[in-house]
Amino acid sequence: MTRDTLVFVRAFLTAARTTGAIAPSGNALSRALTHHVRPGGPDQPRTVLEVGPGTGAVTRHLVRRLGPRDALDLVESSPGFVTRLGRALRTDPALAPVADRTRLWHGKIEERELGEYDTIVCGLPFANFPPEAVTAVFSRMLAALRPGGTLSFFSYAGGRALKGADPRRTAARRAVRAAIEPWLLEERLILSNLPPARVHHLGAPATVGALEATVPLTP
């Protein structure tokens, strides 16, 4: 068992609702989640947000796709993950080169004032959230996307077969589907992940007017 997996197990046992898994995302899932991350040019740097980076498994794939002037924001609610990520940004050869243009925030995405982003990658366990929290998180992220931007997240496959056994998860899945339907670009099943996962890619409208018209409002 790797150190990252041990950290995930501890976080899961402490706060299963917000951690949602006992191991980091696998390589195939990480590659699929970062598929739409595109490097910016020297005169047009891009800004990327990762929500729920955990121990940085997806982050390490994401930074390979950043341009030399692109900026990265990380929002993580688990203090243990934040500590580990902060250390990795100083010492990990894969992450240290982007540390000077990376901001690591500890807290919930709903409580954070966001800027504007070209790409958002999200690892939150939405199946564990109440429907109102699902709506609030997606509203916050989608409103932060620049016109033409993309938002990618995943859900574990096979959950629908159990929906009758857990009404809360059924309600969460319905809230997710309602939130993403107008934005959905494509979905991809990653069978090699453990457990298998489905990646969802969303696209913001290319014009500001269309973007404002489709962002759901929350109370």
C-alpha positions as CSV (number, residue, x, y, z in Angstrom):
1,M,0.0,0.0,0.0
2,T,1.5,3.4,-1.0
3,R,1.7,6.4,1.3
4,D,-0.9,8.2,-0.8
5,T,-3.3,5.3,-0.4
6,L,-2.7,5.3,3.4
7,V,-3.5,9.0,3.5
8,F,-6.7,8.3,1.6
9,V,-7.8,5.5,3.9
10,R,-7.3,7.7,7.0
11,A,-9.2,10.6,5.3
12,F,-12.0,8.2,4.3
13,L,-12.3,6.8,7.8
14,T,-12.4,10.3,9.2
15,A,-14.7,12.0,6.7
16,A,-16.1,9.5,4.2
17,R,-18.8,11.9,2.9
18,T,-16.2,14.4,1.5
19,T,-13.5,11.9,0.6
20,G,-15.6,9.3,-1.2
21,A,-12.8,6.8,-2.0
22,I,-10.1,4.8,-0.2
23,A,-7.5,5.2,-2.9
24,P,-6.3,7.9,-5.3
25,S,-7.5,8.0,-8.9
26,G,-5.6,5.6,-11.3
27,N,-3.6,6.7,-14.3
28,A,-6.3,6.0,-16.9
29,L,-8.9,8.0,-14.9
30,S,-6.4,10.8,-14.3
31,R,-5.6,11.0,-18.0
32,A,-9.3,11.0,-19.0
33,L,-10.1,13.8,-16.5
34,T,-7.3,16.0,-17.8
35,H,-8.0,15.3,-21.5
36,H,-9.4,18.8,-22.1
37,V,-6.6,20.7,-20.3
38,R,-4.8,22.7,-23.1
39,P,-1.6,24.7,-22.6
40,G,-1.9,28.5,-23.2
41,G,0.5,30.4,-25.5
42,P,3.0,32.9,-24.3
43,D,0.6,35.8,-25.0
44,Q,-2.5,34.1,-23.7
45,P,-1.8,32.1,-20.6
46,R,-4.6,29.9,-19.3
47,T,-6.0,29.4,-15.7
48,V,-6.9,26.0,-14.4
49,L,-8.8,25.0,-11.3
50,E,-8.8,21.6,-9.6
51,V,-11.4,20.9,-7.0
52,G,-10.7,18.1,-4.6
53,P,-7.2,17.2,-5.6
54,G,-6.7,14.8,-2.7
55,T,-3.0,13.7,-2.7
56,G,-2.4,15.0,-6.2
57,A,-2.8,11.9,-8.4
58,V,-4.7,13.9,-11.0
59,T,-2.7,17.0,-10.3
60,R,0.5,15.3,-11.5
61,H,-1.2,14.5,-14.9
62,L,-2.7,18.0,-15.1
63,V,0.6,19.9,-14.6
64,R,2.1,18.1,-17.6
65,R,-0.5,19.8,-19.8
66,L,0.1,23.3,-18.5
67,G,1.9,25.9,-20.6
68,P,4.9,27.8,-19.1
69,R,2.8,30.8,-18.0
70,D,-0.4,29.0,-17.1
71,A,-1.7,29.3,-13.5
72,L,-3.2,26.5,-11.3
73,D,-5.6,26.8,-8.4
74,L,-6.2,23.9,-6.0
75,V,-9.2,23.8,-3.6
76,E,-9.1,21.0,-1.0
77,S,-11.3,20.6,2.1
78,S,-9.3,17.9,3.9
79,P,-6.5,19.3,6.1
80,G,-4.5,16.1,5.8
81,F,-4.6,16.4,2.0
82,V,-3.7,20.1,2.1
83,T,-0.7,19.4,4.2
84,R,0.5,16.6,1.9
85,L,-0.1,18.7,-1.2
86,G,1.7,21.7,0.3
87,R,4.7,19.5,1.0
88,A,4.6,18.0,-2.5
89,L,4.6,21.4,-4.1
90,R,7.9,22.1,-2.4
91,T,9.6,18.7,-2.8
92,D,7.9,16.5,-5.5
93,P,9.8,16.8,-8.9
94,A,6.5,16.6,-10.7
95,L,4.9,19.5,-8.9
96,A,7.7,21.7,-7.6
97,P,8.3,23.3,-11.1
98,V,4.7,24.8,-11.0
99,A,4.7,25.8,-7.3
100,D,5.3,29.5,-8.0
101,R,2.2,29.7,-10.1
102,T,0.0,27.4,-8.0
103,R,-2.4,28.5,-5.2
104,L,-3.5,25.9,-2.7
105,W,-6.6,26.8,-0.8
106,H,-8.0,24.9,2.2
107,G,-11.8,24.9,2.4
108,K,-15.0,24.0,0.5
109,I,-15.6,25.2,-3.0
110,E,-19.0,26.6,-1.9
111,E,-17.2,29.0,0.5
112,R,-14.5,30.2,-1.9
113,E,-14.7,33.3,-4.1
114,L,-13.5,32.1,-7.4
115,G,-11.9,33.8,-10.4
116,E,-12.4,32.8,-14.0
117,Y,-11.0,29.6,-15.4
118,D,-10.4,28.1,-18.8
119,T,-10.6,24.5,-17.4
120,I,-11.9,23.0,-14.2
121,V,-11.2,19.4,-13.1
122,C,-13.2,18.1,-10.2
123,G,-12.7,15.1,-8.0
124,L,-15.6,15.6,-5.5
125,P,-17.7,12.6,-4.5
126,F,-21.1,14.0,-5.6
127,A,-22.9,10.7,-4.8
128,N,-22.3,11.5,-1.1
129,F,-23.7,15.0,-1.2
130,P,-27.3,16.1,-0.6
131,P,-29.0,17.4,-3.7
132,E,-28.8,21.1,-2.6
133,A,-25.1,20.8,-2.1
134,V,-24.7,19.2,-5.6
135,T,-26.6,22.1,-7.1
136,A,-24.5,24.7,-5.2
137,V,-21.2,23.2,-6.2
138,F,-22.0,22.9,-9.9
139,S,-23.5,26.4,-9.9
140,R,-20.3,27.8,-8.4
141,M,-18.0,25.9,-10.8
142,L,-20.0,26.5,-14.0
143,A,-20.3,30.2,-13.2
144,A,-16.5,30.4,-12.9
145,L,-15.9,28.9,-16.4
146,R,-14.9,31.3,-19.1
147,P,-16.9,31.1,-22.3
148,G,-15.7,28.1,-24.2
149,G,-14.2,26.5,-21.1
150,T,-14.6,22.9,-20.0
151,L,-15.4,21.2,-16.7
152,S,-14.5,17.5,-16.1
153,F,-15.5,15.3,-13.2
154,F,-16.1,11.6,-12.6
155,S,-18.6,9.3,-10.9
156,Y,-18.1,5.6,-10.0
157,A,-19.8,3.3,-12.5
158,G,-22.4,0.8,-11.3
159,G,-24.0,3.0,-8.7
160,R,-27.3,3.1,-10.5
161,A,-27.8,-0.6,-9.9
162,L,-27.9,0.1,-6.2
163,K,-30.1,3.2,-6.3
164,G,-33.1,1.5,-4.8
165,A,-31.0,0.6,-1.7
166,D,-29.9,4.2,-1.0
167,P,-32.5,7.0,-1.7
168,R,-29.9,9.7,-0.8
169,R,-27.5,8.6,-3.5
170,T,-30.4,8.3,-6.0
171,A,-31.3,11.9,-5.2
172,A,-27.7,13.0,-5.5
173,R,-27.4,11.3,-8.9
174,R,-30.6,13.0,-10.1
175,A,-29.3,16.4,-9.0
176,V,-26.0,15.8,-10.8
177,R,-27.8,14.9,-14.0
178,A,-30.1,17.9,-13.8
179,A,-27.1,20.2,-13.2
180,I,-24.9,18.9,-16.1
181,E,-27.5,18.1,-18.8
182,P,-27.3,21.5,-20.6
183,W,-23.5,21.5,-20.6
184,L,-22.7,17.8,-21.4
185,L,-20.1,17.3,-24.2
186,E,-19.2,13.7,-23.7
187,E,-18.9,10.8,-21.3
188,R,-16.3,8.0,-21.1
189,L,-16.3,4.8,-19.2
190,I,-12.9,3.9,-17.6
191,L,-13.1,0.2,-16.8
192,S,-9.4,-0.1,-15.8
193,N,-9.9,2.2,-12.8
194,L,-10.6,0.5,-9.4
195,P,-13.6,0.8,-9.1
196,P,-14.6,1.5,-12.7
197,A,-15.5,5.2,-13.3
198,R,-17.4,7.3,-15.8
199,V,-15.8,10.6,-16.8
200,H,-18.1,13.5,-17.7
201,H,-16.9,16.4,-19.8
202,L,-19.0,19.6,-19.8
203,G,-18.5,22.6,-22.1
204,A,-19.5,26.2,-21.4
205,P,-21.2,28.2,-24.2
206,A,-18.8,30.1,-26.4
207,T,-20.5,33.5,-25.7
208,V,-21.0,35.3,-22.4
209,G,-24.7,35.9,-23.0
210,A,-25.3,32.2,-23.5
211,L,-23.2,31.4,-20.5
212,E,-25.2,33.7,-18.1
213,A,-28.5,32.3,-19.5
214,T,-27.6,28.7,-18.6
215,V,-26.0,29.0,-15.2
216,P,-28.5,27.7,-12.6
217,L,-29.3,30.1,-9.8
218,T,-29.1,29.1,-6.1
219,P,-30.9,30.8,-3.2
